Each structure stands twice: as C-alpha cells, then as structure tokens.
C-alpha cells in the first residue's frame, strides 16, 4: 500500500505547499498552514493508447 502524501494548505487563501512554512508564500498570512492528507486522483487514460489493437 502506498504511503499517504501530506500537503500543507493555507486556511486564508487555500494555497497548497509540499512543506510546512510559518508564513504562506502566496498571501503572506502567518501561522495559517495546516497539515492535510493529499487526495490521490486516478491517472487519466490517453484515448490514443487504449482499446483497439488492430488486426495482425
């Protein structure tokens, strides 16, 4: 099972950062970064490479 990724989200502006910081780099709010578990999104399948294999 894969390890859950952690991101830090600003409670003021919603910006997300991979590491905790005392100040949000986007809106400059202090102590507004909270730890959250990142939600994994399923990979999109490129329609060009899926389905029909053709005849041999």
C-alpha positions in Angstrom: 0.0 0.0 0.0 1.3 3.5 -0.9 2.2 6.0 1.8 -0.3 8.8 2.1 1.1 12.1 0.9 0.9 15.1 3.2 0.4 18.7 1.9 0.1 21.9 3.9 -2.9 24.1 3.0 -3.3 27.8 3.9 -6.6 28.5 5.8 -6.7 32.0 4.4 -6.2 31.6 0.7 -6.2 27.9 0.1 -2.7 27.7 -1.4 -1.0 24.3 -1.0 2.6 23.6 -0.3 4.6 20.4 0.0 6.4 21.6 3.1 5.3 23.4 6.2 6.2 27.1 6.5 5.4 29.6 9.2 4.1 32.1 6.6 2.1 31.4 3.5 4.2 32.3 0.4 1.1 33.3 -1.6 -0.9 35.6 0.8 1.8 36.2 3.5 -0.5 35.2 6.3 1.4 33.9 9.4 0.6 30.5 11.1 -2.2 29.7 8.6 -0.7 26.5 7.1 -2.5 23.3 8.3 -1.5 19.7 7.5 -3.8 17.7 5.2 -3.7 14.3 3.5 -3.5 14.7 -0.3 -6.2 13.0 -2.2 -4.9 10.8 -4.9 -6.6 11.2 -8.3 -6.7 8.3 -10.7 -4.5 8.6 -13.7 -6.2 9.5 -16.9 -6.0 7.0 -19.8 -4.9 8.5 -23.0 -7.6 7.5 -25.6 -4.9 7.3 -28.2 -3.3 4.3 -26.5 -6.4 2.4 -25.3 -8.7 -0.1 -26.8 -8.3 -1.3 -30.3 -5.2 -3.3 -31.1 -5.8 -3.7 -34.8 -5.7 -6.9 -36.9 -2.5 -8.8 -37.4 
